[in-house]
Amino acid sequence: MAKDYIYAITPLLIDAMMERDIVHRQIAIDTVAHLTLGVYGFGCEDALIHLLNYVWPNMLENSPHVIQRFVFACDAMRVSLGPIKVMQYCLQALWHPARKVREPCWKVYNNLILGSQDAIVAGYPRIADTNRNTFVRYEFDYVL
């Protein structure tokens, strides 16, 4: 079981994700993705958030292989942490001025829509109504 050793290998993976060599980072991100899927449902969310904080900066990498592993790791985090937590990371960068930041985030966001379309609705930010547009979501205001 991955839950038995996730806390033991988290520092090793963090060290590998900060490595200067791109191959070390690529393998570490791939390992994080598989580890994340292995601890689904075992209550290791604190370690997964910590690992996600080290996976996320690797979206700025030039290598398409690292970007592919980054998207895979974010998709694994979607499964284990929940789609809203990953969406909170994505929303900050979807309209960033730099294309290098936007493109990987849009890939992750598109996977969120494909994999958890119904679950991310509750995580969308509220937008105030304007004179021209009405953003009505009264069905979420009712408390049972």
FENCORRA-V302700 format. One record per backbone hydrogen bond with DSSP energy under -0.5 kcal/mol. CO is the residue of the C=O (numbers start at 1). NH is the residue of the N-H. E is the energy in kcal/mol with one decimal. If there is no record, write none. Layout:
CO_NH_E + CO_NH_E
This chain:
1_4_-0.9 + 2_5_-1.1 + 2_6_-1.0 + 5_9_-1.9 + 6_10_-1.1 + 9_13_-2.4 + 10_14_-2.5 + 11_15_-2.1 + 12_16_-2.0 + 13_17_-2.2 + 14_18_-0.9 + 16_19_-0.9 + 21_25_-1.4 + 22_26_-2.4 + 23_27_-2.4 + 24_28_-2.3 + 25_29_-2.5 + 26_30_-2.0 + 27_31_-2.3 + 28_32_-2.4 + 29_33_-2.1 + 30_34_-2.0 + 31_35_-2.7 + 32_36_-2.6 + 33_37_-1.8 + 34_38_-1.4 + 35_39_-1.2 + 36_39_-0.5 + 37_40_-0.8 + 39_42_-2.0 + 44_48_-1.8 + 45_49_-2.5 + 46_50_-1.7 + 47_51_-2.3 + 48_52_-2.6 + 49_53_-1.9 + 50_54_-0.6 + 51_54_-1.0 + 51_55_-1.7 + 52_56_-2.7 + 55_58_-1.6 + 56_59_-1.8 + 57_60_-1.4 + 58_61_-1.3 + 63_67_-1.9 + 64_68_-2.2 + 65_69_-2.1 + 66_70_-2.6 + 67_71_-2.4 + 68_72_-2.0 + 69_73_-2.6 + 70_74_-2.3 + 71_75_-2.1 + 72_76_-2.1 + 73_77_-2.2 + 74_78_-1.8 + 75_79_-1.4 + 76_80_-2.3 + 77_81_-3.0 + 77_82_-1.0 + 78_82_-0.6 + 82_86_-1.2 + 83_87_-2.4 + 84_88_-1.9 + 85_89_-0.9 + 86_90_-1.9 + 87_91_-2.8 + 88_92_-0.5 + 90_93_-2.0 + 90_94_-0.9 + 93_96_-1.3 + 98_101_-0.9 + 98_102_-2.0 + 99_103_-2.5 + 100_104_-0.5 + 101_105_-1.1 + 102_106_-2.5 + 103_107_-1.7 + 104_108_-2.1 + 105_109_-2.7 + 106_110_-2.6 + 107_111_-1.7 + 108_112_-1.9 + 109_113_-2.2 + 110_114_-2.3 + 111_115_-2.6 + 112_116_-2.7 + 113_117_-0.6 + 116_120_-1.5 + 120_123_-1.0 + 120_124_-0.5 + 121_124_-1.2 + 133_130_-2.6 + 133_135_-0.5 + 134_136_-0.8 + 137_140_-1.5 + 138_141_-1.6 + 138_142_-0.6 + 142_144_-0.5
